Amino acid sequence: MICRSDCIKILSNCVDRSRLLEGQSPSTLCDVLSPPGITSPCISLAPFLSESKYMHTAADVTHPCKASTCPTNEVCLVNRSCNYGESCVPFICIPGCRMGAVSQLVVPAGTYTQIPRLYKGKHCNSVCYCNKQGMIDNCVAMPCINKGHCTVLGREIPHQGHYIGNCTICFCYAGELRCARTCPKESFADMELIAGPLCTCSQYYSPVCGLNGKTYTNPCVARCAGLKESHFRPGSCSEMDPCRNNTCGSKKRCVPRRQVCLSLKKKCSQYICVNKDNCEDKPYSPVCDTENDEHPNACLLLEKKRALAYFGKCLVRNLNTH
């Protein structure tokens, strides 16, 4: 999230004050858009709002993967470790899997991909794995979707289409129609609803944090997303300290690492436990601290008593670092 000072500065210059509600101001809007408290982690926009040192070097800005730089069975990726002005190859080639004999699409090895298929006239998909040998295997068939149309009041609605009228909004998905009322019940005296109601939540902001690490606008939205009452708690996920009740033990240090998980079948941990011994021998996994200094791993960051800003390389280099 952007820092509060940046948020107030931008909104003060750009917001249309004639459209603000009573009691609203750039400051109150930033209460929602920025993390609470002065010490809360945030990314400053200041380095990105100043003129870039590459403004006059447009000729040097290239797309290294645009040309045919890699063999047909490999995937070209931009070399993010190659900084401007350094003598290095701006791209890397990694093994991949071709998606068919005549297909030009190649997916990286070690990743999953979705492959469409037809089964009894239905549009289906299989999720397959691209192994290190460049072969597609371990395919798992996913549920098929019937893309048939729906009918409401004698009118055909295509798959993923909708109909609005007579105080009703209806959506068609996989041949099934779902409708919701948009005005008082007595207005439906002469109309027959075809299916059960959709989720129609009020647009009020009372955030809850799901066990999947995602913040929902209010409890109703969370329930509509399939979460049970025990799957979320009041407050935004960014306001909660995942290390408050951690189980790392005395020999390890808890470090917040927020993530959003696609499923609740497995625990969606929001922190990692870092062993504080032998930091130099730990694998290379760069992190950036709040002073914009980069460290080879989280252990070395903790050893220097720095505060973590985010995982990964620093987005802007610290010009004072030698």
Contacts in CASP RR format, 6 or more apart in sequence:
PFRMAT RR
TARGET T0000
AUTHOR 0000-0000-0000
METHOD contacts of the structure
MODEL  1
MICRSDCIKILSNCVDRSRLLEGQSPSTLCDVLSPPGITSPCISLAPFLS
ESKYMHTAADVTHPCKASTCPTNEVCLVNRSCNYGESCVPFICIPGCRMG
AVSQLVVPAGTYTQIPRLYKGKHCNSVCYCNKQGMIDNCVAMPCINKGHC
TVLGREIPHQGHYIGNCTICFCYAGELRCARTCPKESFADMELIAGPLCT
CSQYYSPVCGLNGKTYTNPCVARCAGLKESHFRPGSCSEMDPCRNNTCGS
KKRCVPRRQVCLSLKKKCSQYICVNKDNCEDKPYSPVCDTENDEHPNACL
LLEKKRALAYFGKCLVRNLNTH
1 33 0 8 1.000
1 34 0 8 1.000
1 35 0 8 1.000
1 42 0 8 1.000
1 43 0 8 1.000
1 238 0 8 1.000
2 33 0 8 1.000
2 34 0 8 1.000
2 42 0 8 1.000
2 43 0 8 1.000
2 44 0 8 1.000
2 45 0 8 1.000
3 34 0 8 1.000
3 42 0 8 1.000
3 43 0 8 1.000
3 44 0 8 1.000
3 45 0 8 1.000
4 30 0 8 1.000
4 34 0 8 1.000
4 35 0 8 1.000
4 37 0 8 1.000
4 42 0 8 1.000
6 44 0 8 1.000
6 45 0 8 1.000
6 46 0 8 1.000
6 49 0 8 1.000
7 26 0 8 1.000
7 29 0 8 1.000
7 30 0 8 1.000
7 33 0 8 1.000
7 34 0 8 1.000
8 26 0 8 1.000
8 27 0 8 1.000
8 30 0 8 1.000
10 45 0 8 1.000
11 26 0 8 1.000
11 29 0 8 1.000
11 30 0 8 1.000
12 26 0 8 1.000
15 26 0 8 1.000
15 29 0 8 1.000
32 205 0 8 1.000
34 42 0 8 1.000
35 41 0 8 1.000
35 42 0 8 1.000
35 238 0 8 1.000
35 239 0 8 1.000
36 239 0 8 1.000
40 238 0 8 1.000
41 290 0 8 1.000
41 308 0 8 1.000
41 309 0 8 1.000
41 310 0 8 1.000
43 309 0 8 1.000
43 310 0 8 1.000
43 315 0 8 1.000
47 315 0 8 1.000
47 316 0 8 1.000
48 316 0 8 1.000
54 60 0 8 1.000
54 61 0 8 1.000
54 84 0 8 1.000
57 84 0 8 1.000
60 84 0 8 1.000
62 90 0 8 1.000
64 76 0 8 1.000
64 78 0 8 1.000
64 79 0 8 1.000
64 90 0 8 1.000
64 91 0 8 1.000
65 76 0 8 1.000
65 77 0 8 1.000
65 78 0 8 1.000
65 91 0 8 1.000
69 76 0 8 1.000
69 91 0 8 1.000
69 93 0 8 1.000
70 76 0 8 1.000
70 91 0 8 1.000
70 93 0 8 1.000
71 93 0 8 1.000
72 98 0 8 1.000
72 106 0 8 1.000
73 95 0 8 1.000
73 96 0 8 1.000
73 97 0 8 1.000
73 98 0 8 1.000
73 106 0 8 1.000
73 134 0 8 1.000
74 93 0 8 1.000
74 94 0 8 1.000
74 95 0 8 1.000
74 96 0 8 1.000
74 106 0 8 1.000
75 93 0 8 1.000
75 94 0 8 1.000
75 95 0 8 1.000
75 96 0 8 1.000
75 106 0 8 1.000
75 107 0 8 1.000
75 108 0 8 1.000
76 91 0 8 1.000
76 92 0 8 1.000
76 93 0 8 1.000
77 91 0 8 1.000
77 92 0 8 1.000
77 93 0 8 1.000
77 94 0 8 1.000
77 108 0 8 1.000
78 90 0 8 1.000
78 91 0 8 1.000
79 88 0 8 1.000
79 89 0 8 1.000
79 90 0 8 1.000
79 91 0 8 1.000
79 92 0 8 1.000
80 313 0 8 1.000
81 88 0 8 1.000
82 88 0 8 1.000
82 89 0 8 1.000
82 90 0 8 1.000
94 108 0 8 1.000
94 109 0 8 1.000
95 108 0 8 1.000
95 109 0 8 1.000
95 132 0 8 1.000
95 134 0 8 1.000
96 106 0 8 1.000
96 107 0 8 1.000
96 108 0 8 1.000
96 109 0 8 1.000
96 130 0 8 1.000
96 134 0 8 1.000
97 106 0 8 1.000
97 107 0 8 1.000
97 109 0 8 1.000
97 113 0 8 1.000
97 130 0 8 1.000
97 131 0 8 1.000
97 134 0 8 1.000
97 135 0 8 1.000
97 136 0 8 1.000
98 105 0 8 1.000
98 106 0 8 1.000
99 105 0 8 1.000
99 106 0 8 1.000
99 107 0 8 1.000
99 113 0 8 1.000
99 115 0 8 1.000
99 136 0 8 1.000
107 113 0 8 1.000
107 130 0 8 1.000
108 130 0 8 1.000
109 130 0 8 1.000
109 131 0 8 1.000
109 132 0 8 1.000
109 133 0 8 1.000
109 134 0 8 1.000
110 129 0 8 1.000
110 130 0 8 1.000
110 131 0 8 1.000
110 132 0 8 1.000
111 129 0 8 1.000
111 130 0 8 1.000
112 127 0 8 1.000
112 128 0 8 1.000
112 129 0 8 1.000
112 130 0 8 1.000
113 127 0 8 1.000
113 128 0 8 1.000
113 130 0 8 1.000
113 136 0 8 1.000
114 125 0 8 1.000
114 126 0 8 1.000
114 127 0 8 1.000
114 128 0 8 1.000
114 142 0 8 1.000
115 125 0 8 1.000
115 126 0 8 1.000
115 127 0 8 1.000
115 128 0 8 1.000
115 136 0 8 1.000
115 139 0 8 1.000
116 123 0 8 1.000
116 124 0 8 1.000
116 125 0 8 1.000
117 124 0 8 1.000
117 125 0 8 1.000
117 126 0 8 1.000
117 141 0 8 1.000
118 124 0 8 1.000
119 144 0 8 1.000
120 144 0 8 1.000
122 144 0 8 1.000
122 145 0 8 1.000
122 146 0 8 1.000
122 147 0 8 1.000
123 144 0 8 1.000
123 145 0 8 1.000
123 146 0 8 1.000
123 147 0 8 1.000
124 141 0 8 1.000
124 142 0 8 1.000
124 143 0 8 1.000
124 144 0 8 1.000
124 145 0 8 1.000
125 142 0 8 1.000
126 139 0 8 1.000
126 140 0 8 1.000
126 141 0 8 1.000
126 142 0 8 1.000
127 139 0 8 1.000
127 140 0 8 1.000
127 142 0 8 1.000
128 136 0 8 1.000
128 137 0 8 1.000
128 138 0 8 1.000
128 139 0 8 1.000
128 140 0 8 1.000
129 136 0 8 1.000
129 137 0 8 1.000
129 138 0 8 1.000
129 139 0 8 1.000
130 136 0 8 1.000
131 137 0 8 1.000
131 138 0 8 1.000
145 159 0 8 1.000
145 174 0 8 1.000
146 174 0 8 1.000
146 175 0 8 1.000
147 159 0 8 1.000
147 174 0 8 1.000
147 175 0 8 1.000
148 158 0 8 1.000
148 159 0 8 1.000
148 174 0 8 1.000
148 175 0 8 1.000
149 156 0 8 1.000
149 157 0 8 1.000
149 158 0 8 1.000
149 159 0 8 1.000
149 172 0 8 1.000
149 175 0 8 1.000
150 156 0 8 1.000
150 157 0 8 1.000
150 170 0 8 1.000
150 172 0 8 1.000
150 175 0 8 1.000
150 176 0 8 1.000
150 177 0 8 1.000
151 157 0 8 1.000
151 177 0 8 1.000
152 163 0 8 1.000
152 170 0 8 1.000
152 177 0 8 1.000
152 179 0 8 1.000
152 194 0 8 1.000
153 191 0 8 1.000
155 163 0 8 1.000
157 163 0 8 1.000
157 170 0 8 1.000
157 172 0 8 1.000
157 177 0 8 1.000
158 172 0 8 1.000
159 172 0 8 1.000
159 173 0 8 1.000
159 174 0 8 1.000
159 175 0 8 1.000
160 171 0 8 1.000
160 172 0 8 1.000
160 173 0 8 1.000
161 171 0 8 1.000
161 172 0 8 1.000
162 169 0 8 1.000
162 170 0 8 1.000
162 171 0 8 1.000
162 172 0 8 1.000
163 169 0 8 1.000
163 170 0 8 1.000
163 172 0 8 1.000
164 170 0 8 1.000
166 187 0 8 1.000
166 188 0 8 1.000
166 191 0 8 1.000
167 181 0 8 1.000
167 182 0 8 1.000
167 183 0 8 1.000
167 184 0 8 1.000
167 187 0 8 1.000
167 188 0 8 1.000
167 191 0 8 1.000
168 179 0 8 1.000
168 180 0 8 1.000
168 181 0 8 1.000
168 182 0 8 1.000
168 188 0 8 1.000
168 191 0 8 1.000
168 193 0 8 1.000
169 179 0 8 1.000
169 180 0 8 1.000
169 182 0 8 1.000
169 198 0 8 1.000
170 177 0 8 1.000
170 178 0 8 1.000
170 179 0 8 1.000
170 180 0 8 1.000
170 194 0 8 1.000
170 195 0 8 1.000
171 177 0 8 1.000
171 178 0 8 1.000
171 179 0 8 1.000
171 198 0 8 1.000
176 195 0 8 1.000
177 194 0 8 1.000
177 195 0 8 1.000
178 195 0 8 1.000
178 196 0 8 1.000
178 197 0 8 1.000
178 198 0 8 1.000
179 193 0 8 1.000
179 194 0 8 1.000
179 195 0 8 1.000
179 196 0 8 1.000
179 197 0 8 1.000
179 198 0 8 1.000
180 197 0 8 1.000
180 198 0 8 1.000
180 200 0 8 1.000
181 188 0 8 1.000
181 193 0 8 1.000
181 197 0 8 1.000
181 200 0 8 1.000
182 200 0 8 1.000
199 220 0 8 1.000
199 221 0 8 1.000
199 223 0 8 1.000
199 224 0 8 1.000
201 217 0 8 1.000
201 218 0 8 1.000
201 220 0 8 1.000
201 221 0 8 1.000
201 224 0 8 1.000
202 218 0 8 1.000
202 220 0 8 1.000
203 217 0 8 1.000
204 217 0 8 1.000
204 218 0 8 1.000
205 217 0 8 1.000
205 218 0 8 1.000
206 217 0 8 1.000
206 218 0 8 1.000
206 219 0 8 1.000
206 234 0 8 1.000
207 215 0 8 1.000
207 216 0 8 1.000
207 217 0 8 1.000
207 218 0 8 1.000
207 234 0 8 1.000
207 235 0 8 1.000
207 236 0 8 1.000
208 215 0 8 1.000
208 216 0 8 1.000
208 218 0 8 1.000
208 219 0 8 1.000
208 222 0 8 1.000
208 232 0 8 1.000
208 233 0 8 1.000
208 234 0 8 1.000
208 235 0 8 1.000
209 215 0 8 1.000
209 216 0 8 1.000
209 232 0 8 1.000
209 233 0 8 1.000
209 234 0 8 1.000
209 235 0 8 1.000
209 236 0 8 1.000
209 237 0 8 1.000
209 239 0 8 1.000
209 240 0 8 1.000
210 216 0 8 1.000
210 222 0 8 1.000
210 227 0 8 1.000
210 231 0 8 1.000
210 232 0 8 1.000
210 233 0 8 1.000
210 237 0 8 1.000
211 227 0 8 1.000
211 231 0 8 1.000
211 232 0 8 1.000
211 264 0 8 1.000
211 268 0 8 1.000
212 227 0 8 1.000
212 231 0 8 1.000
212 260 0 8 1.000
212 261 0 8 1.000
212 262 0 8 1.000
212 263 0 8 1.000
212 264 0 8 1.000
212 268 0 8 1.000
213 237 0 8 1.000
213 258 0 8 1.000
213 259 0 8 1.000
213 260 0 8 1.000
213 261 0 8 1.000
213 268 0 8 1.000
213 270 0 8 1.000
214 237 0 8 1.000
214 260 0 8 1.000
215 235 0 8 1.000
215 236 0 8 1.000
215 237 0 8 1.000
215 238 0 8 1.000
216 222 0 8 1.000
216 225 0 8 1.000
216 227 0 8 1.000
216 232 0 8 1.000
219 232 0 8 1.000
222 231 0 8 1.000
222 232 0 8 1.000
223 229 0 8 1.000
227 264 0 8 1.000
231 264 0 8 1.000
237 258 0 8 1.000
237 270 0 8 1.000
238 258 0 8 1.000
240 270 0 8 1.000
241 256 0 8 1.000
242 254 0 8 1.000
242 256 0 8 1.000
242 257 0 8 1.000
242 258 0 8 1.000
242 269 0 8 1.000
242 270 0 8 1.000
242 271 0 8 1.000
243 254 0 8 1.000
243 255 0 8 1.000
243 256 0 8 1.000
243 271 0 8 1.000
246 254 0 8 1.000
246 271 0 8 1.000
246 273 0 8 1.000
248 254 0 8 1.000
248 271 0 8 1.000
248 273 0 8 1.000
248 274 0 8 1.000
249 273 0 8 1.000
251 275 0 8 1.000
251 276 0 8 1.000
251 277 0 8 1.000
252 273 0 8 1.000
252 274 0 8 1.000
252 275 0 8 1.000
252 276 0 8 1.000
253 273 0 8 1.000
253 274 0 8 1.000
253 276 0 8 1.000
253 302 0 8 1.000
254 271 0 8 1.000
254 272 0 8 1.000
254 273 0 8 1.000
254 274 0 8 1.000
255 271 0 8 1.000
255 272 0 8 1.000
255 273 0 8 1.000
255 274 0 8 1.000
255 298 0 8 1.000
255 302 0 8 1.000
255 308 0 8 1.000
256 270 0 8 1.000
256 271 0 8 1.000
256 308 0 8 1.000
257 269 0 8 1.000
257 270 0 8 1.000
257 271 0 8 1.000
257 272 0 8 1.000
257 311 0 8 1.000
258 270 0 8 1.000
259 268 0 8 1.000
259 269 0 8 1.000
259 270 0 8 1.000
260 268 0 8 1.000
261 268 0 8 1.000
272 298 0 8 1.000
274 298 0 8 1.000
274 299 0 8 1.000
274 302 0 8 1.000
275 282 0 8 1.000
275 299 0 8 1.000
276 299 0 8 1.000
276 302 0 8 1.000
276 303 0 8 1.000
279 297 0 8 1.000
279 299 0 8 1.000
279 300 0 8 1.000
279 302 0 8 1.000
279 303 0 8 1.000
280 300 0 8 1.000
282 296 0 8 1.000
282 297 0 8 1.000
282 299 0 8 1.000
282 300 0 8 1.000
283 297 0 8 1.000
284 296 0 8 1.000
284 297 0 8 1.000
285 296 0 8 1.000
285 297 0 8 1.000
285 298 0 8 1.000
285 311 0 8 1.000
285 312 0 8 1.000
286 294 0 8 1.000
286 295 0 8 1.000
286 296 0 8 1.000
286 297 0 8 1.000
286 311 0 8 1.000
286 312 0 8 1.000
286 313 0 8 1.000
287 294 0 8 1.000
287 295 0 8 1.000
287 297 0 8 1.000
287 298 0 8 1.000
287 301 0 8 1.000
287 308 0 8 1.000
287 309 0 8 1.000
287 310 0 8 1.000
287 311 0 8 1.000
287 312 0 8 1.000
288 294 0 8 1.000
288 295 0 8 1.000
288 308 0 8 1.000
288 309 0 8 1.000
288 310 0 8 1.000
288 311 0 8 1.000
288 312 0 8 1.000
288 313 0 8 1.000
288 314 0 8 1.000
288 315 0 8 1.000
289 295 0 8 1.000
289 301 0 8 1.000
289 306 0 8 1.000
289 307 0 8 1.000
289 308 0 8 1.000
289 309 0 8 1.000
290 306 0 8 1.000
290 307 0 8 1.000
290 308 0 8 1.000
290 309 0 8 1.000
291 306 0 8 1.000
291 318 0 8 1.000
292 309 0 8 1.000
292 314 0 8 1.000
292 316 0 8 1.000
292 317 0 8 1.000
292 318 0 8 1.000
293 306 0 8 1.000
293 314 0 8 1.000
293 318 0 8 1.000
293 321 0 8 1.000
294 313 0 8 1.000
294 314 0 8 1.000
294 318 0 8 1.000
295 301 0 8 1.000
295 304 0 8 1.000
295 306 0 8 1.000
298 308 0 8 1.000
298 311 0 8 1.000
301 308 0 8 1.000
END
